[in-house]
Amino acid sequence: MLWMRGAALTAGLAAALAAVPAAAQLPDANARGFDAVPQKATPLSSSAFVVEGARAAPPGSWHGELLFDWNVQILAARNGDQKTGNFIPWRVDGHLLGAWTVLPFLEIAGDLPVTFAQGDNFEEIAGGFPPFNTGVSGGLGDLRLVPRLFSPASWKLPVDLALVPELRLPTGSAESFLGGNGVIFAPRLNVERAFGPVRLLLNVGLRYRSTGRFLQLIVENELTGGGAVVWTLPTGSVFRRPELIAETTFSTPLSQPFASNIGTSSASATTPWEFLVGARTLFGKHWGATFAVGRGFSSNAGYGREAFRMLAGIRYEFEPEPAAPVKDRDHDGVPDERDRCPDEPGDGPDGCPDLDWDKDGIPNVDDRCPREPGTMELDGCPDRDKDAIPDPEDKCPDEPGPAENDGCPVTGPLVTLESDRVRLRGSVHFDYDKAVIKPESFPLLDEVVSVLSKNPQLKHVRVEGHTDNKGTAAYNLDLSRRRAAAVVEYLVQHGIARSRLVSAGYGFERPIADNATALGRAKNRRVEFRLLEDDKGGKPQK
């Protein structure tokens, strides 16, 4: 009986081989060089069995799984559309799977496959084809490296996307149908969309490979795809995060998708297409299990069209504990340990509310007079007499006076000539942050013009500009120079010879009062008239 089956198989193979068109690029008919179980379980997290998802686990998460894969009738010959033999009636594989989420956008994973044993019916091929009846054995399969890159959350897409550039290294026996003849590159795109507890997964990709062949079965570059439904059930007392999974996967020749590359044979031979259903769950915090059953959509001849498939595995999952919630009683984004006002929402780094009781635009925390409206220049304090000195520091808050006189009016002359300077008992005021003299200072400068005109012996006078410490040193140095030059221009325009004048600016290098107070800063913002050495000692004229 066995002899008659072998004879019939031999005759069928001879006819089938005769029907294969001659092609120089095709490998030898016994080259083999392809895995008889092409659809591999994925090592990636948040996926189905073979079909992969596109959602990243928290960085630092990892899992490992020992998975057993039992397949029945995975490689058969045919004559036309008729199956003429089951060369590998069964096969038992083991997979050591692992994955690690390194970064929010990167997961790296791998698969170490081993075939423990597989059935061998190659002796059915009669002696007329001695090269083809070489048997198969178990051993290491092709090692798989499976990184996954996730789309950034900032893209705000309606679906999650991931790119998987898989590599399969030729570590398995090509002769025993455990691997390919060379490196296989299998890039694919993963798409995922969730609807409550239900996730829909879609994969589409390519598989670039060296061409493999056995008899009339030719395996070349392939288009791959698959879809899955994952339904997450409520966690119970025994099962944690249980999932029900249904999926389908396929691969087909890239040159002629879903059609045979051999004119007289059926498309099913080179288009492995299968369906799996099953479940996955955790028992407790880390340990879990996987179980699935399925089959190919057709039991015709070819490869990867198994009559039955079962997956069973045990897994261990680790996910970092989420960081302890930051205590923030007032929910202002500033932790209680750094919040100066932990029970009042604030909008500053100290966590306190930037209240402004007097509505002057200056927060209470920066306002020296939080109940009275003022200006930023005066630290938020009022100035009733408009002399640029805040009322709390003004000794005469209702009578304007210069900072040099603590805000009180000056009695007597505003300008006096001393041995080393022309002293002002008032202030030269400028527009804020500018070198433009305010009109209110013109009378004071006119007094300076009068004194210099009456004392022609003062041939060299240095006009000095000084500032407070608000702003950078470079900025204030430049501002003081420009203000001193503006005063010189005013004096020249009012009759003082330019040759008698020189200007200089010192920024905030020479303070005469404390810059911590508005009054001190007002005193430091000044213009001085210094007599140079050769003018000192001259007899002054009033």
Summary of the structure (lengths in Angstrom):
residues: 542
radius of gyration: 45.2
end to end distance: 142.9
largest distance: 144.1
contacts: 1779
relative contact order: 0.09
helix: 18%
strand: 35%
